[in-house]
């Protein structure tokens, strides 16, 4: 709006209504920008005004990009190791970056998983709002933890009982198989006690008055 007076002067010089200037390339290019320079508007500003009038409807702001979340992946249980997803960086800390991949729980890209080279500050690699492609390395559903990497050729944790959840189950059970109980009256290490000798048995029967 503050540039309207300049545009009116342009229209008057060109013998056109203001509406007739918009998109009228031949007329706009016939105008000399230096004719409209004054104390308020310098040559660069006038030049920009002429350029914008030439391309009506163009939004001078940069295009706003959003991440394209993977269809069918809406909650943390939909994730699996090895998935490659698109996400948006929501926060950057000293130890890494948090990324929203569309499951209502941000995943973490640790600083060590950001690059093949040493990264001193994660902010040198990404910033909030960046659109990134990440691979799911591990999913801990009970703890709601998602481990991600920016290095798409990294090998993810295996799935199933041998994967992260299986490891968690083993930790929950103590991480070791149950110890074998000693046999009743055993001689240690699960071995049965040795049978008494014939002499000892005869002696016991004599004492009992049975022999």
N, CA and C of each residue as an Amber inpcrd file, in Angstrom:
protein
   633
   0.8010000  -1.2270000   0.0000000   0.0000000   0.0000000   0.0000000
   0.8310000   1.2730000   0.0000000   1.9670000   1.2320000   0.6830000
   2.7890000   2.4370000   0.7330000   3.3730000   2.7950000  -0.6340000
   3.3220000   1.8410000  -1.5700000   3.8590000   2.0980000  -2.9050000
   2.7920000   2.5350000  -3.8990000   1.5390000   2.6240000  -3.4580000
   0.4670000   3.0070000  -4.3800000   0.7180000   4.3400000  -5.0730000
   1.2180000   5.3580000  -4.3640000   1.4620000   6.6350000  -5.0620000
   2.4340000   6.4910000  -6.2320000   3.4520000   5.6390000  -6.0630000
   4.4110000   5.4300000  -7.1460000   3.7240000   4.7620000  -8.3330000
   2.8790000   3.7820000  -8.0570000   2.1900000   3.0670000  -9.1300000
   1.2380000   4.0070000  -9.8650000   0.5770000   4.9100000  -9.1260000
  -0.3250000   5.8810000  -9.7820000   0.4700000   6.7930000 -10.7090000
   1.6460000   7.1900000 -10.2900000   2.4960000   8.0230000 -11.1430000
   2.9200000   7.2630000 -12.3830000   3.1940000   5.9720000 -12.2130000
   3.5520000   5.1490000 -13.3730000   2.3860000   5.0950000 -14.3620000
   1.1860000   4.9130000 -13.8420000   0.0040000   4.8600000 -14.7050000
  -0.2200000   6.1690000 -15.4300000  -0.0310000   7.2690000 -14.7140000
  -0.2140000   8.5810000 -15.3330000   0.8020000   8.8070000 -16.4460000
   2.0560000   8.3890000 -16.1820000   3.1030000   8.5470000 -17.1970000
   2.8060000   7.6990000 -18.4230000   2.2880000   6.4890000 -18.1980000
   2.0150000   5.5780000 -19.3100000   0.6680000   5.8440000 -19.9600000
  -0.1440000   6.7370000 -19.3550000  -1.4710000   7.0070000 -19.9060000
  -2.4110000   5.8270000 -19.7040000  -2.2300000   5.1340000 -18.5770000
  -3.0390000   3.9570000 -18.2820000  -3.6290000   4.0770000 -16.8760000
  -4.7760000   3.3930000 -16.6790000  -5.2710000   3.2210000 -15.3310000
  -4.3410000   2.2430000 -14.6120000  -4.3670000   2.2860000 -13.2970000
  -3.5000000   1.3810000 -12.5380000  -3.7790000  -0.0710000 -12.9210000
  -5.0640000  -0.4220000 -13.0480000  -5.4240000  -1.7940000 -13.4210000
  -4.8630000  -2.1780000 -14.7810000  -4.6830000  -1.1870000 -15.6500000
  -4.1520000  -1.4560000 -16.9780000  -2.6620000  -1.7180000 -16.9800000
  -1.9900000  -1.3810000 -15.8820000  -0.5520000  -1.6310000 -15.7880000
  -0.2600000  -3.0800000 -15.4130000  -1.1350000  -3.6490000 -14.6040000
  -0.8700000  -4.9750000 -14.0550000  -0.8000000  -6.0190000 -15.1680000
   0.3620000  -6.6510000 -15.2760000   0.5680000  -7.6820000 -16.2780000
   0.8140000  -7.1690000 -17.6820000   0.8400000  -5.8400000 -17.8660000
   1.0350000  -5.2440000 -19.1830000   2.5370000  -5.0670000 -19.4320000
   3.1720000  -6.1370000 -19.8630000   4.6290000  -6.1640000 -19.9810000
   5.1790000  -5.0810000 -20.9020000   4.5580000  -4.8900000 -22.0400000
   5.0900000  -3.9290000 -23.0150000   5.0840000  -2.5120000 -22.4550000
   4.0090000  -2.1320000 -21.7620000   3.9360000  -0.7900000 -21.1890000
   4.9160000  -0.6400000 -20.0420000   4.9610000  -1.6230000 -19.1570000
   5.8430000  -1.5470000 -17.9830000   7.3030000  -1.4620000 -18.3860000
   7.6780000  -2.1970000 -19.4270000   9.0820000  -2.1710000 -19.8440000
   9.4380000  -0.9010000 -20.6040000   8.4330000  -0.1380000 -20.9850000
   8.7030000   1.1430000 -21.6540000   8.9720000   2.2520000 -20.6330000
   8.6630000   1.9800000 -19.3730000   8.8720000   2.9820000 -18.3170000
  10.3040000   2.9060000 -17.7950000  10.8720000   4.0820000 -17.5350000
  12.2200000   4.1520000 -16.9950000  12.1300000   4.2460000 -15.4770000
  12.6950000   3.2620000 -14.7340000  12.6020000   3.2640000 -13.2730000
  13.0930000   4.5520000 -12.6350000  14.1570000   5.1830000 -13.2230000
  14.7170000   6.3820000 -12.5940000  13.7660000   7.5770000 -12.6370000
  12.7130000   7.4930000 -13.4750000  11.7300000   8.5760000 -13.5330000
  10.9010000   8.6620000 -12.2580000  10.8500000   7.5640000 -11.4840000
   9.9480000   7.5000000 -10.3360000  10.6790000   7.4470000  -8.9990000
  11.9990000   7.6590000  -9.0510000  12.7880000   7.7000000  -7.8250000
  12.5220000   9.0190000  -7.1050000  12.2870000   8.9550000  -5.7930000
  12.0980000  10.1670000  -4.9950000  12.7490000   9.9550000  -3.6420000
  12.4030000  10.7990000  -2.6620000  13.0280000  10.7150000  -1.3500000
  12.6110000   9.4490000  -0.5960000  11.4710000   8.9020000  -0.9540000
  10.9530000   7.7160000  -0.2530000  11.3550000   6.4240000  -0.9290000
  11.3270000   6.4100000  -2.2730000  11.5800000   5.1870000  -3.0210000
  12.8330000   5.3330000  -3.8710000  13.8080000   4.4730000  -3.6020000
  15.0450000   4.4850000  -4.3720000  14.9020000   3.6370000  -5.6320000
  15.9530000   3.6220000  -6.4450000  15.9280000   2.8980000  -7.7080000
  15.6810000   1.3940000  -7.5320000  16.3170000   0.7210000  -6.5560000
  16.0460000  -0.7150000  -6.3930000  14.5770000  -1.0040000  -6.0740000
  13.9770000  -0.1580000  -5.2350000  12.5670000  -0.3630000  -4.8650000
  11.6550000  -0.1670000  -6.0640000  11.8980000   0.8720000  -6.8500000
  11.0730000   1.1330000  -8.0410000  11.2030000  -0.0220000  -9.0300000
  12.4390000  -0.5030000  -9.1800000  12.6550000  -1.6250000 -10.0900000
  11.8790000  -2.8500000  -9.6310000  11.8670000  -3.1040000  -8.3270000
  11.1150000  -4.2410000  -7.7790000   9.6130000  -4.0750000  -8.0140000
   9.1240000  -2.8520000  -7.8800000   7.6890000  -2.5950000  -8.0970000
   7.3100000  -2.9060000  -9.5440000   8.1230000  -2.4530000 -10.4680000
   7.8430000  -2.7220000 -11.8770000   7.8670000  -4.2270000 -12.1630000
   8.8180000  -4.9240000 -11.5340000   8.9240000  -6.3680000 -11.7530000
   7.6890000  -7.0920000 -11.2120000   7.1970000  -6.6700000 -10.0470000
   6.0230000  -7.3170000  -9.4630000   4.7540000  -7.0070000 -10.2540000
   4.6660000  -5.7920000 -10.7910000   3.5020000  -5.4600000 -11.6250000
   3.4830000  -6.2970000 -12.8980000   4.6580000  -6.6760000 -13.3490000
   4.7540000  -7.4510000 -14.5810000   4.2930000  -8.8950000 -14.3740000
   4.3890000  -9.3910000 -13.1440000   4.0010000 -10.7710000 -12.8410000
   2.9220000 -10.7660000 -11.7630000   1.7050000 -10.4160000 -12.1120000
   0.6400000 -10.3120000 -11.1100000   0.2930000 -11.6770000 -10.5130000
  -0.0740000 -11.6340000  -9.2430000  -0.5090000 -12.8590000  -8.5840000
   0.6140000 -13.7100000  -8.0460000   1.8460000 -13.3490000  -8.3430000
   2.9650000 -14.1430000  -7.8360000   3.2460000 -13.7660000  -6.3940000
   3.2770000 -14.7750000  -5.5160000   3.5620000 -14.5360000  -4.1040000
   5.0680000 -14.4310000  -3.9320000   5.5820000 -13.2590000  -3.4950000
   7.0290000 -13.1050000  -3.3560000   7.6300000 -13.9430000  -2.2470000
   6.7950000 -14.5100000  -1.3510000   7.3300000 -15.3390000  -0.2780000
   7.7940000 -16.6780000  -0.8330000   8.8180000 -17.2730000  -0.2160000
   9.2880000 -18.5790000  -0.6920000   8.2090000 -19.6340000  -0.5160000
   8.2520000 -20.6520000  -1.3510000   7.2510000 -21.7180000  -1.2790000
   7.3430000 -22.4330000   0.0590000   6.1920000 -22.7250000   0.6450000
   6.1390000 -23.4020000   1.9290000   6.0470000 -24.9030000   1.6970000
   7.0370000 -25.6280000   2.1700000   7.0780000 -27.0600000   1.9520000
   6.7010000 -27.7920000   3.2300000   6.0020000 -28.9020000   3.0850000
   5.6580000 -29.7530000   4.2130000   6.0990000 -31.1770000   3.9110000
   6.3310000 -31.9260000   4.9650000   6.7380000 -33.3110000   4.7820000
   5.5650000 -34.1450000   4.2820000   5.8540000 -35.1040000   3.4420000
   4.8430000 -36.0430000   2.9660000   4.9600000 -37.3080000   3.7930000
   4.0340000 -37.4750000   4.7450000   4.0870000 -38.6310000   5.6160000
   3.6390000 -39.8830000   4.8610000   4.2130000 -41.0050000   5.2060000
   3.9190000 -42.2740000   4.5370000   2.4920000 -42.7170000   4.8480000
   1.7720000 -43.0720000   3.7960000   0.3950000 -43.5200000   3.9580000
   0.3590000 -44.8260000   4.7470000  -0.5570000 -44.9010000   5.7050000
  -0.6940000 -46.0970000   6.5190000   0.1820000 -46.1100000   7.7560000
   1.0450000 -45.1220000   7.8940000   1.8950000 -45.0080000   9.0810000
   1.3670000 -43.8400000   9.9050000   0.5590000 -44.1620000  10.9140000
  -0.1190000 -43.1330000  11.6890000   0.1550000 -43.2110000  13.1800000
   0.6730000 -44.3460000  13.6380000   0.9900000 -44.5060000  15.0590000
   2.2940000 -45.2770000  15.1930000   2.8490000 -45.2270000  16.3920000
   4.1870000 -45.7900000  16.5820000   4.2310000 -47.2810000  16.2830000
   3.1060000 -47.9820000  16.5110000   3.0760000 -49.4200000  16.2390000
   3.0970000 -49.7280000  14.7470000   2.8720000 -48.7150000  13.8950000
   2.9310000 -48.9090000  12.4460000   4.3650000 -48.8790000  11.9280000
   5.2840000 -48.4510000  12.7820000   6.6820000 -48.3450000  12.3650000
   7.3760000 -49.6980000  12.4580000   8.3700000 -49.8830000  11.6300000
   9.2140000 -51.0740000  11.7100000  10.6240000 -50.6930000  11.2860000
  11.5890000 -51.4120000  11.8250000  12.9850000 -51.1310000  11.5180000
  13.2420000 -51.2600000  10.0240000  14.0020000 -50.3250000   9.4910000
  14.3450000 -50.3470000   8.0750000  13.4810000 -49.4470000   7.2170000
  12.3550000 -48.9760000   7.7590000  11.5040000 -48.0630000   6.9840000
  12.2520000 -46.7750000   6.6660000  12.0920000 -46.2740000   5.4560000
  12.6280000 -44.9660000   5.0730000  11.4410000 -44.0230000   4.9310000
  11.4650000 -42.9380000   5.6920000  10.3320000 -42.0240000   5.7710000
  10.7830000 -40.5910000   5.5550000   9.8040000 -39.7570000   5.2090000
  10.0430000 -38.3240000   5.1340000   9.4710000 -37.6940000   6.3940000
  10.1850000 -36.7510000   6.9520000   9.7310000 -36.1020000   8.1720000
  10.2050000 -34.6680000   8.2380000   9.7780000 -33.9930000   9.2990000
  10.1660000 -32.5950000   9.4820000  10.8670000 -32.4570000  10.8310000
  11.9720000 -31.7370000  10.8400000  12.7320000 -31.5110000  12.0710000
  11.9390000 -30.5660000  12.9730000  11.6660000 -31.0140000  14.2050000
  10.8860000 -30.1980000  15.1350000  11.7550000 -29.4840000  16.1580000
  12.9040000 -30.0680000  16.4710000  13.7700000 -29.4510000  17.4790000
  15.1840000 -29.9900000  17.2950000  16.1600000 -29.1610000  17.6390000
  17.5570000 -29.5610000  17.5380000  18.2280000 -29.2970000  18.8840000
  18.8750000 -30.3210000  19.4110000  19.5760000 -30.2020000  20.6840000
  21.0450000 -30.5460000  20.4920000  21.8070000 -30.4560000  21.5700000
  23.2440000 -30.7190000  21.4700000  23.5330000 -32.1730000  21.1330000
  22.6070000 -33.0820000  21.4860000  22.8530000 -34.5100000  21.2690000
  22.1900000 -35.0470000  20.0060000  21.4350000 -34.2160000  19.3000000
  20.7970000 -34.6860000  18.0800000  19.5830000 -33.8730000  17.7020000
  18.7610000 -34.4300000  16.8150000  17.5800000 -33.7170000  16.3140000
  16.3490000 -34.6070000  16.4350000  15.2160000 -33.9670000  16.7500000
  13.9470000 -34.6700000  16.8260000  13.1960000 -34.4700000  15.5140000
  12.6250000 -35.5590000  15.0170000  11.9650000 -35.5270000  13.7180000
  10.5540000 -36.0990000  13.8390000   9.5750000 -35.3640000  13.3040000
   8.1850000 -35.8180000  13.2560000   7.9800000 -36.6010000  11.9650000
   7.6470000 -37.8930000  12.0980000   7.4130000 -38.7260000  10.9150000
   5.9380000 -39.0890000  10.7770000   5.0700000 -38.4010000  11.5420000
   3.6340000 -38.5710000  11.3810000   2.9830000 -39.5910000  12.2830000
   3.6430000 -39.9600000  13.3950000   3.0600000 -40.9660000  14.2890000
   2.7780000 -40.4010000  15.6840000   2.7040000 -39.0870000  15.7780000
   2.3760000 -38.4040000  17.0450000   3.4250000 -38.6440000  18.1300000
   4.6180000 -39.0200000  17.7250000   5.7320000 -39.1980000  18.6460000
   7.0140000 -38.9510000  17.8630000   7.7360000 -37.9060000  18.2110000
   8.9540000 -37.5680000  17.4790000  10.0230000 -38.6420000  17.6900000
  10.7670000 -38.9020000  16.6390000  11.9090000 -39.8000000  16.7340000
  13.1900000 -38.9950000  16.8910000  14.2240000 -39.6450000  17.3620000
  15.5080000 -38.9780000  17.5960000  16.5590000 -39.4450000  16.6090000
  17.1860000 -38.4780000  15.9540000  18.3950000 -38.7520000  15.1690000
  19.5680000 -38.3220000  16.0270000  20.2840000 -39.2790000  16.5860000
  21.4190000 -38.9450000  17.4360000  22.4970000 -38.2730000  16.5890000
  23.2730000 -37.4230000  17.2310000  24.3130000 -36.6820000  16.5080000
  25.2660000 -37.6280000  15.7860000  25.4730000 -38.8160000  16.3350000
  26.3740000 -39.7800000  15.7070000  25.7810000 -40.4140000  14.4540000
  24.4610000 -40.2230000  14.2300000  23.7960000 -40.8080000  13.0660000
  23.4130000 -39.7540000  12.0330000  24.0590000 -38.6030000  12.1010000
  23.7140000 -37.5080000  11.1920000  24.5910000 -37.4650000   9.9550000
  25.7900000 -37.9750000  10.0670000  26.7250000 -37.8560000   8.9550000
  27.8060000 -38.9220000   9.0890000  28.4740000 -39.2110000   7.9780000
  29.6040000 -40.1290000   8.0150000  30.8330000 -39.4640000   8.6180000
  30.8100000 -38.1510000   8.6610000  31.9180000 -37.4090000   9.2460000
  31.5160000 -36.8870000  10.6180000  32.4790000 -36.4720000  11.4040000
  32.2270000 -35.9900000  12.7560000  31.3740000 -34.7200000  12.7200000
  30.3440000 -34.7000000  13.5550000  29.4630000 -33.5370000  13.6660000
  29.6160000 -32.9540000  15.0610000  30.1340000 -31.7610000  15.1390000
  30.3230000 -31.1110000  16.4270000  29.0200000 -30.5330000  16.9430000
  28.2530000 -29.9110000  16.0620000  26.9920000 -29.2860000  16.4450000
  25.9130000 -29.7280000  15.4680000  24.8460000 -30.4050000  15.9400000
  23.7730000 -30.8340000  15.0440000  23.1560000 -29.7070000  14.2340000
  23.2470000 -28.4860000  14.7450000  22.6810000 -27.3340000  14.0370000
  23.4400000 -27.0120000  12.7570000  24.6300000 -27.5870000  12.6210000
  25.3720000 -27.4250000  11.3710000  24.8060000 -28.3090000  10.2640000
  23.9790000 -29.2940000  10.6470000  23.4320000 -30.2470000   9.6780000
  21.9680000 -29.9600000   9.3680000  21.1720000 -29.7330000  10.4050000
  19.7360000 -29.4880000  10.2170000  19.2760000 -28.3550000  11.1260000
  18.0930000 -27.8550000  10.8300000  17.4710000 -26.8260000  11.6640000
  15.9700000 -27.0990000  11.7150000  15.2780000 -26.5820000  12.7290000
  13.8350000 -26.8060000  12.8170000  13.1180000 -26.3600000  11.5480000
  12.2060000 -27.2000000  11.0810000  11.4680000 -26.9070000   9.8570000
  12.0220000 -27.5920000   8.6240000  13.2450000 -28.1190000   8.7080000
  13.8340000 -28.8120000   7.5630000  13.0660000 -30.1000000   7.2540000
  12.8980000 -30.3810000   5.9710000  12.3050000 -31.6380000   5.5310000
  13.4470000 -32.6150000   5.2860000  13.4020000 -33.7790000   5.9330000
  14.5040000 -34.7370000   5.8270000  13.9560000 -36.1360000   5.5570000
  14.8190000 -36.9810000   4.9940000  14.5050000 -38.4010000   4.8240000
  15.3150000 -39.1730000   5.8580000  14.6350000 -40.0320000   6.5910000
  15.2800000 -40.7690000   7.6690000  14.9530000 -42.2520000   7.5530000
  15.8130000 -43.0720000   8.1560000  15.5360000 -44.5090000   8.2490000
  15.2590000 -44.8470000   9.7100000  14.2610000 -45.7070000   9.9190000
  13.9320000 -46.1670000  11.2660000  14.9490000 -47.2410000  11.6550000
  15.6930000 -46.9970000  12.7270000  16.6930000 -47.9490000  13.1820000
  16.1480000 -48.8820000  14.2500000  15.3030000 -48.3670000  15.1240000
  14.7910000 -49.1680000  16.2280000  13.5080000 -48.5230000  16.7460000
  12.5820000 -49.3470000  17.2220000  11.3140000 -48.8630000  17.7780000
  11.0780000 -49.5590000  19.1110000  10.9750000 -48.7740000  20.1670000
  10.6690000 -49.3020000  21.4980000   9.2750000 -48.8060000  21.8550000
   8.2600000 -49.6330000  21.5640000   6.8730000 -49.2050000  21.7560000
   6.5390000 -48.9350000  23.2180000   6.9110000 -49.8280000  24.1750000
   6.5620000 -49.5580000  25.5780000   7.1100000 -48.2310000  26.0840000
   8.3130000 -47.8830000  25.6700000   8.9230000 -46.6250000  26.1210000
   8.6650000 -45.4600000  25.1720000   7.9850000 -45.7350000  24.0680000
   7.6790000 -44.7130000  23.0660000   8.9500000 -44.0220000  22.5820000
   9.9090000 -44.8360000  22.1900000  11.1770000 -44.3010000  21.6910000
  11.3980000 -44.7720000  20.2620000  11.7520000 -43.8180000  19.4070000
  12.0040000 -44.1180000  18.0020000  13.4150000 -43.6470000  17.6760000
  14.2400000 -44.5630000  17.2330000  15.6120000 -44.2220000  16.8610000
  15.6870000 -44.1070000  15.3410000  16.2030000 -42.9680000  14.8640000
  16.2790000 -42.6900000  13.4310000  17.7140000 -42.3910000  13.0270000
  17.9580000 -42.4360000  11.7290000  19.2600000 -42.0410000  11.1980000
  19.0610000 -41.2760000   9.8930000  19.9620000 -40.3410000   9.6410000
  19.9790000 -39.6350000   8.3610000  20.8220000 -40.3880000   7.3390000
  21.5650000 -41.3760000   7.8190000  22.4030000 -42.1780000   6.9240000
  21.5590000 -43.3620000   6.4510000  20.9860000 -43.2360000   5.2690000
  19.9950000 -44.1990000   4.8040000  20.5720000 -45.5760000   4.5040000
  21.8980000 -45.7030000   4.4390000  22.4880000 -47.0130000   4.1960000
  22.8800000 -47.7180000   5.4970000  22.5520000 -47.1180000   6.6460000
  22.8080000 -47.7840000   7.9170000  21.9460000 -49.0410000   8.0270000
  22.4630000 -50.0610000   8.7000000  21.7220000 -51.3060000   8.8840000
  20.8540000 -51.1980000  10.1280000  19.5500000 -51.4060000   9.9570000
  18.6060000 -51.2730000  11.0700000  18.6350000 -52.5130000  11.9410000
  18.1040000 -52.3830000  13.1610000  18.0090000 -53.5160000  14.0800000
  17.0510000 -54.5470000  13.5260000  17.3360000 -55.8430000  13.7130000
  16.4330000 -56.8820000  13.2110000  15.0990000 -56.8490000  13.9320000
  14.0720000 -57.3820000  13.2580000  12.7310000 -57.4230000  13.8220000
  12.4990000 -58.7370000  14.5500000  11.3880000 -58.8050000  15.2500000
  10.9650000 -60.0420000  15.8840000  11.6840000 -60.2840000  17.1850000
  11.6600000 -61.5590000  17.6830000  12.2330000 -61.8780000  18.9880000
  13.7030000 -61.5300000  19.0940000  14.4110000 -61.5050000  17.9450000
  15.8320000 -61.1920000  17.9960000  16.0920000 -59.7020000  17.9400000
  15.0540000 -58.9070000  17.7060000  15.2120000 -57.4670000  17.5880000
  15.1840000 -56.7740000  18.9180000  14.9000000 -55.4760000  18.8480000
  14.9410000 -54.6520000  20.0540000  13.9180000 -55.0990000  21.0700000
  12.7070000 -55.4530000  20.6030000  11.6820000 -55.8480000  21.5430000
  12.0520000 -57.1760000  22.1870000  12.6440000 -58.0800000  21.4200000
  13.0940000 -59.3310000  21.9840000  14.1630000 -59.1150000  23.0400000
  15.0780000 -58.1770000  22.7270000  16.1140000 -57.8500000  23.6980000
  15.4950000 -57.2880000  24.9560000  14.4570000 -56.4600000  24.7990000
  13.7930000 -55.8880000  25.9590000  13.1370000 -56.9850000  26.7900000
  12.5050000 -57.9590000  26.1110000  11.8810000 -59.0560000  26.8310000
  12.9130000 -59.8380000  27.6240000  14.0950000 -60.0520000  27.0330000
  15.1380000 -60.7640000  27.7490000  15.6000000 -59.9750000  28.9690000
  15.6950000 -58.6320000  28.8090000  16.0830000 -57.8150000  29.9500000
  15.0250000 -57.8810000  31.0330000  13.7500000 -57.8870000  30.6180000
  12.6600000 -57.9600000  31.5960000  12.6960000 -59.2680000  32.3610000
  13.2070000 -60.3500000  31.7400000  13.2870000 -61.6390000  32.4140000
  14.5780000 -61.7950000  33.2060000  15.3810000 -60.7580000  33.2040000
  16.6290000 -60.8160000  33.9530000  17.8270000 -61.0490000  33.0860000
  17.6030000 -61.3560000  31.8000000  18.7130000 -61.4990000  30.8690000
  19.4410000 -62.8230000  30.9510000  19.0390000 -63.7510000  31.8590000
  19.7120000 -65.0300000  31.9830000  18.6840000 -66.1370000  32.0830000
  19.0180000 -67.3330000  31.6250000  18.0850000 -68.4550000  31.7730000
  17.9630000 -68.8330000  33.2350000  16.8120000 -69.3920000  33.6690000
  16.6570000 -69.7740000  35.0710000  17.6650000 -70.8440000  35.4550000
  18.1250000 -70.7460000  36.6860000  19.0950000 -71.7240000  37.1690000
  18.4030000 -73.0630000  37.3920000  19.1580000 -74.1300000  37.1450000
  18.6260000 -75.4550000  37.4050000  18.6350000 -75.7180000  38.8990000
  17.5470000 -76.2890000  39.3750000  17.4670000 -76.6290000  40.7920000
  18.2150000 -77.9300000  41.0520000  18.7580000 -78.0080000  42.2400000
  19.4270000 -79.2410000  42.6180000  18.3840000 -80.3160000  42.8720000
  18.6910000 -81.5240000  42.5110000  17.7860000 -82.6390000  42.7810000
  17.6770000 -82.8450000  44.2750000  16.4860000 -83.3070000  44.7300000
  16.2690000 -83.5210000  46.1580000  17.2970000 -84.5030000  46.6820000
  17.9450000 -84.0680000  47.7380000  18.9670000 -84.9280000  48.3140000
  20.1560000 -85.0680000  47.4130000  20.3290000 -84.1310000  46.5260000
  21.3500000 -84.2530000  45.5050000  22.7360000 -84.0590000  46.0220000
  23.6310000 -84.3670000  45.1450000  25.0310000 -84.2560000  45.5090000
  25.6650000 -83.0400000  44.8880000  24.8140000 -82.0200000  44.5470000
  25.3750000 -80.7970000  43.9840000  25.3800000 -80.8270000  42.4890000
  25.2150000 -79.6310000  41.8740000  25.2640000 -79.4570000  40.4310000
  24.2510000 -80.3400000  39.7010000  23.0800000 -80.5950000  40.3800000
  22.0080000 -81.3080000  39.7030000  22.1730000 -82.8110000  39.6590000
  23.2350000 -83.3480000  40.2930000  23.4380000 -84.7970000  40.2700000
  22.7830000 -85.4300000  41.4850000  22.1290000 -86.6170000  41.3440000
  21.5050000 -87.2700000  42.5110000  22.5610000 -87.7430000  43.4860000
  22.1690000 -87.8690000  44.7780000  23.1020000 -88.3380000  45.7990000
  23.4450000 -89.7920000  45.5440000  24.6600000 -90.2060000  45.8250000
  25.0540000 -91.5990000  45.6110000  24.2630000 -92.5350000  46.5050000
  23.9420000 -93.7330000  45.9750000  23.2010000 -94.7170000  46.7570000
  24.0720000 -95.2730000  47.8720000  23.4890000 -95.5670000  49.0330000
  24.2930000 -96.1140000  50.1390000  24.8220000 -97.4870000  49.7750000
  25.9690000 -97.8470000  50.3280000  26.5770000 -99.1500000  50.0630000
  25.8150000-100.2560000  50.7910000  26.0180000-101.5520000  50.3860000
  25.3340000-102.6790000  51.0050000  25.6770000-102.8030000  52.4770000
  26.9460000-102.5310000  52.8230000  27.3570000-102.6470000  54.2160000
  26.6280000-101.6500000  55.0980000  26.4860000-100.4500000  54.6430000
  25.7980000 -99.4190000  55.4190000  24.3350000 -99.7650000  55.5930000
  23.7050000-100.3380000  54.5480000  22.2930000-100.7020000  54.6230000
  22.0850000-101.8370000  55.6360000  22.9710000-102.8590000  55.6160000
  22.8600000-103.9750000  56.5690000  23.0100000-103.4990000  58.0080000
  23.9300000-102.5740000  58.2000000  24.1550000-102.0280000  59.5510000
  22.9130000-101.3120000  60.0270000  22.2500000-100.5600000  59.1330000
  21.0520000 -99.8350000  59.5200000  19.9190000-100.7940000  59.8550000
  19.8020000-101.9190000  59.1470000  18.7510000-102.9020000  59.4200000
  18.9800000-103.5890000  60.7630000  20.2510000-103.8510000  61.0930000
  20.5410000-104.4800000  62.3770000  20.1420000-103.5750000  63.5160000
  20.4370000-102.2810000  63.3640000  20.0830000-101.3550000  64.4270000
  18.5890000-101.2430000  64.6150000  17.8680000-101.4820000  63.5240000
  16.4170000-101.4000000  63.6010000  15.8040000-102.7150000  64.0640000
  16.6020000-103.7480000  64.3120000  16.1040000-105.0340000  64.7420000
  15.4620000-105.8200000  63.6520000  15.7500000-105.4780000  62.4070000
  15.1600000-106.1790000  61.2870000  16.1000000-107.1640000  60.6490000
  17.3020000-107.2750000  61.1550000  18.2600000-108.2080000  60.5720000
  18.9790000-108.9560000  61.6700000
